[in-house]
């Protein structure tokens, strides 16, 4: 091996060694930040898929009401007697009184 090849290898290993802490921080950040968000989104997707008539929901706009009809992409929510709105399933933020709504 030539001395220049050994020096080049040492520089490459030195560069990788200096990047290791940054990679470690990225991996830790991923598990602390993105994994809980992913689990929360999966739980919301499951809730939206299982919406039923009679459930009390909160929309992303902050409207509280009771589900009176569920279609493929739309949900009819009764906000007050004789006041019904059609909202997209994706506009449902959660069930009324659930832990997510309380801010935990």
N, C-alpha and C positions, 0 to 999 in steps of 0.2 A: 504494500500500500504506500502511496505517496504521502508525504507530510501535508500537502494541501487537502487531500481527501479526508484525512483525519481531522484537520481543522474545520473543514466544512461540516462534517458529521457532528463535531462538538458544538458548532454554532446552531445547527438544527435542533439538537437535543436541548441546548440552552434556551432556544426560543419556545420549544414545546413546554419546557419546565416553567417558564415565566407565564405561559398561558394557562397552566393547570389551576391556579387559584381562581381565575376568572371563570373557567369551565365549572369548577366546583360550586361557585356562587350561583351560576345559572341553574345548575341542577337542583340546588337547595331552593332557589326562588321558584322553580317550576313546581316542586312538591308542596311548598307552603302556599303559593298563590293560585296556580292554575288547577290543581287537582280538586280543591274544594269547590271552585266555580264550576268545574265540569260535573261534579256530583250534584250540585244544586240545579244545574240546567237539566240534567237527566231526570231528576225528581219532578221538576216543573213539566217536562215533556210527558211524563207518565201521568201526572195529574190532568193535563189538558186532554190527553187521549181518553181518560176515564170519566170525563164530565157527565153528570146525570141530572135529570130534571129534579128540582127540589133542593139542590145544593146552593148554599149561600157563598157567593164569590166576590172578589174585589178585582176590578179591572186595573190596567196599567195607568189609566187616567184618574183613578181614585174613586170610581163609582162603586157603591155597594149595592148588591141586589141578589135576587134568587133566580136561578136558571129555570126557565119554563119550557124551553125547547132547544134541542141540540141537533144541528145539521152537520153535514160533512165538514164545512169550513166556517160556519157561522153558529153563534150561540145567541138565543134570545134571552135577555135578562130583564126581569121586572124590578124596576127601581122603587116604585110605589104602586099602590092600587091603580090599575089602568094606565100605567106608564111603563112601556116596554121599549127596549132598545136592542138593535141587532149589533153584535160586535163580533169581530174575528176571534177565533179560538185563541190566536196568539196574543190577543189583548187581555186575556185572563192572567192576572198576576199571582193569584193564589186563592185559597179558601178563606172566607171570613173567620177571624179568630185563630188562624194558624200561627205557628211560631214565627214564620218568616215575616208575617205582617207586624208582629210585635217588635221587630227589630233585632232579634237574636240570631 
